[in-house]
């Protein structure tokens, strides 16, 4: 079984199609992983939202979203007794570039834990992050029973940190991961390439169809010309028969060749081409014309000799008398 799987994998990797399939699978896996496939429910929620409320927490989520707005601030309202540090750590990749505050009710106060994802790892940035994590929750304990008012206090603290320069100003941006851009770009390229291929294929098919139609029309014209020439030959043979000239072997051969030619002309699957059949018709037509000339020459000579004989006979009869 393992050997068979290895052979199949080797065949797949050994072809361009197989390598393309593996590349697409790798890109899809990268997109799923970077898009939060392994994220927990909290991280998946805050990828597109600034406020998370755990089940059982009484919070008007729409009003909370309006209070926070598009600031670089994410607030996690967890259930009482939840591990706030773990909740904050679970959202690390989903909240890049923001200040995160995890909070839960602890009696008459808020239990808070802040983690800043703004800035780098330099000592100055670390110091600023510590100050921001400490200041962001100040004053929220006065509104334990009113989470929306507590959020307003947190937002005021955030704006104060921005004015003092401890946090950068600007809105939170939610950007898709690089693999999603690549997949989107690949989809667009695939659609454009497919449309171009269909267009080019349609043009090629149209040219081929037009060429075949031209060939069919040419053959139809050749067939029509052949039919007309055959009709002329038939009229020539009929005229020879009506003339009452001497029926010799040449005439019988002409008639026999004409009958054989009709069988080939009426058979579309004949081995001879239309051009060759046309040449044979023209040859028979020349033979018929020659026979007509011979018949006309012979008939005229016979009538002339008959008139001469009649005249001489009359003279003799007058002489005897």
C-alpha positions in Angstrom: 0.0 0.0 0.0 2.8 2.4 0.9 4.7 1.6 -2.3 1.6 2.1 -4.4 1.0 5.5 -2.7 4.6 6.5 -3.3 4.4 5.5 -7.0 1.1 7.5 -7.4 2.7 10.5 -5.7 5.8 10.3 -7.8 3.7 10.2 -11.0 1.6 13.2 -9.8 4.7 15.2 -8.9 6.4 14.2 -12.2 3.8 16.0 -14.3 3.1 19.7 -14.8 -0.5 19.2 -13.9 0.4 17.4 -10.7 2.8 20.1 -9.6 0.1 22.7 -10.3 -2.4 20.8 -8.2 0.1 20.5 -5.3 0.8 24.2 -5.6 -2.9 25.0 -5.5 -3.4 22.8 -2.5 -0.5 24.4 -0.6 -1.8 27.9 -1.4 -5.3 26.9 -0.2 -3.9 25.5 3.0 -1.9 28.6 3.6 -5.0 30.8 3.0 -7.0 28.7 5.4 -4.4 28.8 8.1 -3.7 32.5 7.7 -7.4 33.2 7.5 -8.0 31.8 11.0 -8.8 28.1 10.4 -7.2 27.2 13.7 -8.5 30.2 15.6 -10.8 29.9 18.5 -14.3 31.5 18.6 -13.0 34.7 20.2 -10.2 35.2 17.6 -12.5 34.5 14.7 -15.0 37.1 16.0 -12.5 39.9 16.6 -11.0 39.5 13.1 -14.0 41.5 11.9 -15.3 43.2 15.0 -13.9 45.4 17.7 -16.0 44.1 20.6 -16.5 40.5 21.8 -19.0 39.5 24.4 -18.9 36.0 25.8 -22.2 34.0 26.0 -24.1 35.1 29.1 -22.7 38.6 29.1 -25.5 41.2 28.9 -24.3 43.7 26.2 -25.9 45.6 23.4 -23.3 44.6 20.8 -24.5 47.0 18.1 -24.2 50.0 20.6 -20.8 48.7 21.8 -19.6 48.6 18.2 -20.7 52.2 17.6 -18.9 53.4 20.8 -15.6 51.8 19.8 -15.9 52.7 16.1 -12.9 52.1 13.9 -10.3 52.8 16.5 -7.3 50.4 16.9 -9.0 49.1 20.0 -10.4 45.6 20.7 -12.4 44.9 23.9 -13.1 41.4 25.1 -16.0 41.1 27.6 -15.5 37.7 29.1 -17.5 35.7 31.5 -16.8 36.1 35.3 -13.8 33.9 36.3 -12.4 33.5 32.7 -8.7 33.5 32.1 -8.2 37.0 30.7 -4.5 36.5 29.9 -5.3 33.4 27.9 -8.1 35.1 26.1 -5.8 38.0 25.2 -3.1 35.6 23.9 -5.6 33.6 21.8 -6.3 36.8 19.8 -2.7 37.6 19.0 -2.8 37.0 15.2 -6.3 38.3 14.8 -5.7 41.7 16.5 -2.3 42.7 15.0 -1.7 46.4 15.3 -4.4 47.1 18.0 -4.6 47.6 21.7 -6.6 44.7 23.3 -8.3 44.9 26.6 -9.8 41.8 28.1 -12.2 42.4 31.0 -14.7 40.4 33.2 -16.8 41.3 36.1 -15.3 40.5 39.5 -17.8 41.5 42.2 -18.1 45.3 42.3 -15.1 45.8 40.0 -13.8 44.9 36.6 -11.0 42.4 36.3 -8.9 43.7 33.4 -5.9 42.5 31.4 -4.4 44.6 28.6 -2.1 43.5 25.8 -0.7 45.9 23.2 0.0 44.7 19.6 1.1 48.2 18.5 4.7 49.0 17.8 7.8 46.8 17.8 10.1 45.1 20.3 12.3 48.0 21.1 12.6 49.2 24.7 10.8 52.4 23.8 7.9 50.5 22.2 7.7 48.1 25.1 7.5 51.0 27.6 4.8 52.7 25.7 2.8 49.4 25.5 3.1 49.0 29.3 1.7 52.5 29.9 -1.1 52.0 27.4 -2.1 48.7 29.0 -2.2 50.3 32.4 -4.0 53.5 31.5 -6.7 52.0 29.1 -8.9 50.5 31.9 -8.7 53.4 34.4 -12.1 54.6 35.6 -14.1 51.7 34.2 -14.8 50.2 37.7 -17.3 53.0 38.3 -19.7 51.4 35.7 -19.7 47.7 36.5 -23.4 47.5 36.0 -23.4 49.5 32.8 -20.9 47.9 30.2 -21.7 50.5 27.5 -20.7 53.4 29.9 -17.6 51.5 30.8 -16.8 51.2 27.1 -17.1 55.0 26.7 -14.6 55.5 29.5 -12.2 53.0 27.8 -12.6 54.9 24.5 -11.9 58.2 26.3 -8.7 56.7 27.8 -7.7 55.4 24.3 -8.2 58.9 22.7 -6.1 60.4 25.5 -3.3 57.9 24.8 -3.5 58.9 21.1 -3.2 62.6 21.9 -0.2 62.1 24.1 1.5 60.1 21.3 1.7 56.8 23.2 -0.6 55.2 20.5 -0.5 55.9 16.8 -3.5 57.7 15.3 -5.5 56.2 12.6 -8.3 53.7 11.9 -8.1 49.9 12.3 -7.8 48.2 8.9 -8.8 44.6 8.4 -6.7 43.3 5.4 -7.1 39.8 4.0 -4.1 37.6 4.2 -1.6 37.4 1.3 -2.8 33.9 0.1 -6.3 35.3 -0.3 -5.0 38.0 -2.5 -3.1 35.3 -4.5 -6.3 33.2 -4.8 -8.3 36.2 -5.8 -5.7 37.1 -8.4 -5.5 33.6 -9.6 -9.2 33.5 -10.0 -9.2 36.7 -12.0 -6.4 35.5 -14.2 -8.1 32.2 -14.7 -11.4 33.9 -15.7 -9.6 36.2 -18.1 -7.4 33.4 -19.5 -10.5 31.2 -19.9 -12.4 34.0 -21.6 -9.5 34.6 -23.9 -9.2 30.9 -24.7 -12.9 30.7 -25.5 -12.7 33.8 -27.7 -9.7 32.5 -29.6 -11.2 29.0 -29.8 -14.4 30.6 -31.2 -12.5 32.6 -33.8 -10.6 29.5 -34.8 -13.8 27.4 -35.0 -15.5 30.2 -37.0 -12.5 30.3 -39.5 -12.6 26.5 -39.9 -16.4 26.5 -40.4 -16.1 29.3 -42.9 -13.3 27.4 -44.8 -15.4 24.2 -44.8 -18.4 26.2 -46.0 -16.3 27.7 -48.8 -15.1 24.2 -49.8 -18.7 22.9 -49.8 -19.9 25.9 -51.9 -17.0 25.3 -54.3 -17.9 21.6 -54.6 -21.6 22.5 -55.1 -20.6 24.9 -57.9 -18.4 22.3 -59.5 -21.2 19.8 -59.3 -23.6 22.3 -60.9 -21.1 22.9 -63.7 -20.7 19.2 -64.1 -24.4 18.7 -64.3 -24.7 21.4 -66.9 -21.9 19.9 -69.0 -23.5 16.5 -68.8 -26.9 17.9 -69.9 -25.1 19.5 -73.0 -23.5 16.1 -73.8 -26.9 14.4 -73.5 -28.4 17.0 -76.0 -25.5 16.3 -78.4 -26.2 12.6 -78.3 -29.9 13.2 -78.8 -29.1 15.5 -81.8 -26.9 12.8 -83.3 -29.7 10.3 -82.9 -32.3 12.6 -84.5 -30.0 13.4 -87.4 -30.4 9.9 -88.6 -26.8 9.6 -89.6 -25.0 6.3 -89.9 -24.8 4.4 -86.6 -21.3 3.1 -86.4 -19.1 1.7 -83.7 -17.9 5.2 -82.7 -21.5 6.2 -81.9 -22.2 3.0 -79.9 -18.9 3.5 -77.9 -19.9 7.1 -77.2 -23.4 6.1 -76.0 -21.8 3.4 -73.8 -19.3 5.7 -72.3 -22.0 8.3 -71.6 -24.1 5.7 -69.7 -21.1 4.7 -67.6 -20.3 8.3 -67.0 -23.9 9.0 -65.8 -23.5 6.3 -63.1 -20.3 8.0 -61.8 -21.8 11.5 -61.9 -24.9 10.4 -60.0 -22.8 8.6 -57.3 -21.5 11.2 -54.8 -19.0 8.6 -53.4 -17.4 8.1 -56.8 -13.6 7.6 -56.7 -13.1 10.2 -59.4 -13.0 13.9 -58.5 -15.4 16.4 -60.0 -12.7 17.9 -62.1 -11.8 14.5 -63.6 -15.4 13.8 -64.3 -15.7 17.2 -66.0 -12.7 16.4 -68.2 -14.3 13.1 -69.2 -17.6 15.0 -70.1 -15.6 17.4 -72.2 -13.8 14.6 -74.0 -17.1 12.9 -74.7 -18.6 16.2 -75.9 -15.7 16.6 -78.3 -16.2 13.1 -79.7 -19.9 13.9 -80.1 -19.1 17.1 -81.9 -16.7 15.2 -84.2 -19.4 12.6 -85.0 -21.8 15.4 -85.7 -19.3 17.0 -88.1 -18.7 13.7 -89.8 -22.4 13.0 -90.2 -23.0 16.5 -91.6 -20.1 16.1 -94.1 -21.2 12.7 -95.3 -24.8 13.7 -95.7 -24.0 16.8 -97.8 -21.7 14.8 -100.2 -24.4 12.2 -100.7 -27.0 14.8 -101.6 -24.6 16.5 -104.1 -23.8 13.2 -105.8 -27.5 12.4 -106.1 -28.3 15.6 -107.8 -25.4 15.0 -110.3 -26.6 11.6 -111.2 -30.2 12.8 -111.8 -29.0 15.5 -114.2 -26.9 13.1 -116.3 -29.7 10.6 -116.5 -32.1 13.2 -117.9 -29.6 14.1 -120.6 -29.4 10.6 -121.8 -33.1 10.2 -122.0 -33.3 13.4 -124.1 -30.6 12.2 -126.4 -32.4 8.9 -127.1 -35.6 10.5 -127.8 
